[in-house]
Amino acid sequence: MNPLRSFLLLRPTLPLLLLLLLIFSSTWSTSSTAGDHNNFLLCLGSRNTTVSPNSDLIHTPNSASYSSVFQFSIRNTRFNDTAASTRPTAIITPKTISQVQSAVVCARTHDVQVRVRSGGHDFEGMSYVSTSPSSTQPFLLIDLINLRNVAVDVPSKSAWVQAGAVLGEVYHGIASASGTLAFPAGICPTVGVGGHVSGGGYGMLIRKHGIAADNVLDAQLVDARGRVLDRAAMGEDVFWAIRGGGGNTYGIVVSWKINLVTVPARLTAFTAVRTSEENVTRVFDRFQHVVDKLPDDLSILLTLRKPTATMQAVFQGLYVGETETLLGVMKQSFPGLELTGQDCREMSWIQSILYFAGYPNNATYDELLDSRSSAPVQFDKVKAKSDYVEAPLPVKVLQGIWKRLYELESGPSFLQIIPHGGMMSRISDSSIPYPHRAGNVYKIQYYAVWSREGKEVEKRYLDWIRRLYEFTTPYVSKNPRGAYVNSRDLDLGRNNLGKITSYRQARIWGEKYYKHNFERLARAKAAIDPSNFFRNEQSVPPFTG
């Protein structure tokens, strides 16, 4: 029999709090803050009796469930094999908002740092590991995987979605309720809605309806005092901040109320692949001169990669309308792509979600309910960077990009070009924290992707993407050079390890993500969390002047 089970049977009257202490004290006994963590567990048990010793809500390195829970939502396998010192000391998977509240209150009372995970797509892993192994402060991971309800209200064209839901689950809920409502967010079904919306969230409806954070109506936020605040209670400055100001900064958003947009019953999606360096250069050059000027109903995503010895440009588009009309638009605005009807497919909005996510043609949207474990797109080890382009790149720069892609063996590393213009140019750059609006032609996403193990392999790919990023420096946005917060990049700078981070120090990276909005974000942080309880390597610190 399991020794712990025998002990419980022999001592059925042992108080719950003492049980918690006995069960978990060995996990933290080597830490200089063991007392704080033990007190945290005592506090948690006393505040919420649903968090019992034998519940499935608490996982420590001594638990059989710890590794599987920790790794299940990791989409960037760079962090699968992290050292024990960088992993959470404990993981809590709450099933109710009250359990989130209890965890926050007890963690703050006993000085236990908290990190929060939604879908696990954090490119630097900051939502579930410490990227500073020299730090001696253990931390608690609150994994929202059990908070994933989606409630759609068709008459009001809105939905409440819990932050632990992934986009596939959100889209399934919307499609189950209506065939002509949609949410303008990302194409990857395994992305968690909590982090996605917190940082912005772009998708194939970007030029028609903006980004996900532009379409938030309300939210429920657990603040550092454990209160659940809606839009009215948190105030407009904080509500402004959480819609694009980055996660794990102002509190824990446990649910979003999102605006649903109306779409026709039939839309048109297309994929057009062009190969050879000469052809790719010519078509890309023309593309970047028109991509922000196309009708709002049309968004085209361009992927540049070298899957074999030949360069490849993959144009994927979504048109909010019928194929015949799209072909007329393309013939007039972008004839160089030579798009044909054979490249196009008419479909519903939910079918377009499956299409761009790479599901088979015969897939049904019910498969999105299992997208956490069965989605076609799965990451290897990834390092990402981002840029904003305000004027088309010279042909010599395009050729330089191809040259640098050829430095790697054929494989999954790639660049993505995300269009701007349309609605993105008409929304004010201060309407929410996401500031990259009018004046941007498109956004570049750089991805170094590899699967082989070893520090030397990792260094090669990290060096490669940093050289590519340096090469494009003269040709992208400046003063500051813009970056997208959902493509977290610690190369841009990081906070101090402790509670105190200078606002001036944080401006080094903060103004790249948020430009002139950074100061307002820091002031909102000072209002909602002046002690900087919610923090990570790139969380917004309180404004200090």
N, C-alpha and C positions, 0 to 999 in steps of 0.2 A: 504494500500500500504506500501511496505517496506520503512522505514524512509530514508534510504540512497538513494534509487531510487528516492523518492520525492525530496530530496535535489539536486540530480543531474539534475532532470528535471527543477527545479526552477532556478538553476544557471548554465546553459549550457556553459557560457563563462568563468567559473572559470578555471584558468590555471591548466594544468595537474600536475605540480609539487606540487602546493598547495593542489590539491585533494589527491595526494599520502600522503602528510603529514597529512592531516586531517583524512584520512581513517585509517592510521596505527599508529598514534602517541599514541593512547590510549593503544595499545598493549605494548609499551615499556616505557610508562610514569613513571612506578615505578622503572625502572632500573637506576642505577647510570650512565649508558652510553646511556641514552635515546637520547641525542643530537647526538651522533655518529650514532645511528641507524636511526634516522629521516633523517640525512644528507645522510646516505647510500641510503635510498629510493629516496631522491631527485636526488642523483647522478645517480641511476639506471634509473629513468624516463628520465633524460636528455640525457643519453648516448644511450638508446635504447627505442624508442617510442613504440615498440611492447609489452613492459611490461606496459600495461595500467592498470588503477585502476580496471576495470571490466574484466580483462583478467583472464584466468584460470591458470595463471603461478605462482601467488603469493598466499600463504596460511598462515594465521596467526591464533593464538588461537581464535580470534574473528570471523574467517571465518567458515561458515557451512561445508566447505570441509576439514578443517584442520585435524580432527581426522581420517577421512577415508583415506586421503592421507598419513598421518603419519603411520597408522597401516597396510596399504595394503601390503607393502613389508616386514613387520617384520616376519621373519621365526622362530625366537626364542621368544616365548611368555613371557619369563622372562621380556621383556621390553615393553610389551603392556600396563602395568599399572604403568609406571614410573611416578614419581611426575612431576608436571608442571615445577619445577626448573631445571630438568635434560633434558627436551625436547627442541627442537629448538624453538627459538623465532619466526622464520619464515621459511617456506619451499618454495623453488623455483623449479619448474619443467620445465626447459627450453626445447624448441623445436628446437632450433638452437644452433650451436656452438657460434655464436656471442652473444647470450644471456648468455651463460656460461662466455664468456670473460667479458661482462659488469658486471656480478655479482661479478667476482673475482676482477676486477679493483676497483669497488666501495667499496667492503668489505675491501680490503687492504687500500684504501685511508682513510676510516673512522673507521679502527681498529675493524672490525666486524669479529670474528672468523668464519671459514668455515669448515663444514664437508660434505663429499660426500658419496652418497649411490648409489649402482648399483643394486644388487639383494636382499640385506637385510639379508644375511646369517652370518653376523659378529657375532661370538660366544660371544663376550663381548659387542656387541651393539655399538661399538665406532664410527660406520659410521653414527649413527643417534641419539644417546643420549650422554649426559655427564655422565660418571661413577663417577664423583666427585661432589656430590651435594653441597659441601661447596664452589665450585667455583661460583664467582659472575659475571663471564663474559658470557653473552648470546651468542648464536651462530646461524648462518644461515645454514640450510641444503640445499644443492644442490642435488636434486634427479634426476638422469639421466634417469628415466623411459621412457621418450619420445624420447630418442636418442637410437634407437634400430634397425637401418637399417643393413642388412646383404647383401653384394654384392660379389658374388662368381665369380672368373675368372678361368674357368676350364683349359684353355691352360697353364696358368702359375702356376696352382695348388696352388692358394692363394685366400684369401678373405679379404676384409675390413669389420670389424664388429664394430659397435658402442658400447661403453662401457655399455650402459643401456640395451642391449639385454641380455636375459638369455640364458643358454646353450641350452635349448630346441629350442629356436628360431634360434640359430646359427646352430644347427644340422639339423633343418628343411631346412634352406637355402642351406646347403651343399647337402643334399639328393635330393632336388628339382633340383639341377644342375647336379649331377653326382651320379651314383650308385657305383662307385669305389674310391671315395675320402672320407677322414675322417679327423677329428681333434682330436688329443690325449688329451682329457680333461676329466672332471668329469662325473659321472653317474647321478647326481641329476639335473634334467632339470630346476629347479627354481633358481639355482645359477647364479648370475650375472657375465658376462664375464669380466667386469671391475675389480672387486676385485679378481676373481678367478685367472686370469693371473698375476695380480700384485703380488700375493703371491706365485705363483708356478703353482698349478693346476694339480693334478694327477688323472688318470683314468685307464681304463682297457687295454689301449695300452701302459702303462708306461714302460714295459720291452722291448717293440719293438721300441718305438719312443720317450721315455722320457716323460717329463711333458709338460703342455701347454706352459709355459714360455720359454721352449727350442725351441718352434716352432713359435716364433714371428719374423717377418721380418722388421716391421716398426711400427710407432705409431704416433698419433697426441696428443700432450700434451699442455694444457693451463697452462702456468707458472704463477708465482705470479705477473708478470707485464701485464698479459692478452694477451700475445703473443701465437699464435698457432705454435708450433714447431714440425717439423718432425724429423726423425732420424738424418739427416744431420745437421739441425739447432740446435738441442739440444746437439749434440756431443756424441761421443761413450761412455763416462763415465756415462752420464745421461741415455742414452739408455740402457746401461748395468744395471743400478740401477733399472729402472722401471720394468724390467723383473724378478720379484721375490723379490724385495726389500720392498714390502708392499705398500698398498695404502695410500692416503692422506698424502704423505710426500714430493714429488718432484713437484707436480702440479696435475692437473686433466687430466688423460688420457681419451680423449673423443672417441678415436677409436684405434683399433689394426689392423695391417695387419698380418694375420696369415698364416703360411705354412700348406698346406693340404697334407696329406700323402696318398699314394696309398694302397688300401686294395683289396683283392679278392672279387668277387661277393658273395661268400659264406664263412662265418666264422662259428665256432662252439662255442656255449655257453652252459654252464652246471651249474646245482645246485645239490649239494649232501649234505644231512643233516645227521649228525651223532649225536646220543644222548647217554645219560648215562655218568657219570663222568669218568668211567674207559675207555670206548671207546674213548671219547673225548680227554682224556689225551694221550692215545697211538697214535691216529691219528695226533693230534697237534704236538706231539714230533717229529714224523717222518716228518711232513710237514715242520717244521722250519729248518730241516737239509737239505732240498732239494729246498725250495722255491726260493732261489736266484740262483740256479744252473740249473734250468729248461731251455729249449730252449727259446730264446727271443720271439718266437711267442706265448708263453703261459704265461698268468698272472692269478694268483689265489688269490682272495680276501677271507679272512676268517673272519667270524663274530662269536663272542662268546657271548652267551646271556642265560638268564634264563626266557623264556616266560611263563613257567609253573614251576612245582616243579622239573623238570629235566633239567640238563644242556644241551645246544644244541650248536653244531658247524656247521655252514653253510658255505660250500665251494662253491664259485661262480667263475667260470673261463671263460676266453675268449681265444680261440685258433684261430690264423690267418691261418686257413686251415680247412680241412675236418674232420669229426668225426672219420673215420677209422684210419687216421694218428694220431689223438689225443689219441685214445685208446691205440695205440702202444706206444706212448711216455709215457703215464701214467703207463702202465704195466711195463715199464722198469725203470722209474724214481720215481714213487710214487705209487707202488702197494698197499700200506696200505690203500689208500682211496677206493679201490675196485670200481672204476668208471665203469659204464656200459653204453651201448648205450642208454638205457632208460633214463639215467640222462641227455642226450645231445640233443641239437636241432641245426640243421644247419639253418642259417639265414643270411640276409644281415647285413652290419654294422649298418644301421639305425634301423633295427629291434632289434639288440642287445642293442641299447640305450633304446628302449621301454622295453625290457626284464629286464634289470638290474634296471630300474627305477620303476618296479613293475606294469606296465600297463597290462591290460588283453591281452590274446593271440591274440584276434581279433582286437586290437587297430591298427590304422593307424598312420603314422608319422604326419599327419595333426593335430593330437591332441596335438602335441608339441607346436603349435602356441598358444594354450590356457593354456600352462603349468603353468603360474603364478597363475592361480586360480583353475586348475583342476588336477594338478599332483598328483599321488597316495601318494607320500611321503610328509607328512606335519609334522613339528616339534611341540613338546610341549615345555616345559621349559627345557633348555639344558645348561650344563656346560661341556666344553671339555678340555682335556689335551692331550699331545702327547709325544712320546719317540721314540728313534731310538735304535735298537738292533743290536749289532755287533757280538754276539755269541749266539747260541741257549740257551734259558732259561733252567735251571735245572728242572727236573720233580717236585721237591718240590715247585718250584716257581709257576709252572702251577697249582698245587694243592692248593697253597695259593690264587691264583687268583679265583679259583672256590669258595673257602671258603668265600672270600669277596663278590662275586656275590650273594652268598646265604644269605648274611646279609640283602639284600633288598627283599621286597616282589616281587613276579613274576611281570615282567613289561618290559618296553622298554629299560632300561639301558643296555649298551653293550660295548664290545671292538671290534675293528676292527684291523686286521693285513694286512698291505699293503705291497706287495712284492717289493724288490729291486733286484739288480743284472741286468744282461742283459745290455741294453743301459744305464741304470742309473749308472753302474759301469764304462762305457767307456767315459762318458762325464766328463770333468774336473770339479772339485769342485769350480773352480773360473770362469767358462765360463759365468755363471750368478750368482746372489747373493745366490740362493739356493745351499747350500754347502754339502748336505747329500748324498754323492755319493758312491764311492768305499769303501768297508769295512762294509757297512750296509747290514744286512740280510733282515730286514724288519722294517717297522714303525708301532708303536702301537698308535691307537687312542682310548682314554678312553672317554666314554660318560655317564654322569649322566643325565637321562631324567625323568621328572615327569610332572604331569598335575594338581595335586591338589594345591589349593591356600594356602597361609599362610607362614609367615616367619619361623615358626618352621619346616615345611616341607622342605622349601628351605635349611635351615641350615643342616638338616639331609643329604640331597643329596650332598651338597657341602662338608660336613665333610667326607662323604663316599668316594668321588672321590679323595679327598686330602689324605686320609689314604691309599687308593690303590696306588696312585702315590708314596707315601713315601715308601710303601712296596717294590716296584720294583726298588728303587733307586740303590741298589748295582749291579744290573744285566743289566743295560742299559748303553748307551754311557756316557762318563765322560769327564770332563776338556775341554770344558764345557759339561754339560748334554744337548743334542740336543733337539730342539723343532721346530715344523712346524708353520711358521708365519700365515698361513691361519687357524690355530686352535688357535687363539689368546687366551692368558692366562695371565690375569693381576696378577695372583699369582707370576709370574716371576719377577715382578717389573713394575714400571711406571715412566713417566716423571713428572716434576713439572707442576703445573697448568698454570703458565704464559709462556711467550715466552722463558725464559731462562731455559734450561735444560743442565746440565753438560754432556759432552760427556763421561766422566768417569762414571758418574752415570748411563747413558743409557747403557753402556757396560754390566751392570749386567744382563739385559734381552736381549740386542742386540746380544751378542755373542752366546747365546743359539739358537737363530733363524738363525744367519748368520755366526757364527764362525769367521774365519780370514777375511771374506769379510766385516765385520762390519765397519772397518775403511775406506775402499774404499767407502762404501755407505755414510758415514758421509762426506767424502770429496766431493762426487758428490752432496750431499745436500748443502754444503757450496757454491758450484759453481752455482747451479740453484736457491737456495732459502736461501741466507745467513741470512735473517731476521727471518727465521723460521715461515713464515706466515702459511704454511700448517703444521698443527700439531695436534696430539691427544695424548692420554695417552701412546702410544707405537710407535709414529712416530720417524724416525731417525733424531736426531738433527744435526746441522752443526758441522763439525769437528773443535775443538778448541785447539788441541794439548794436 
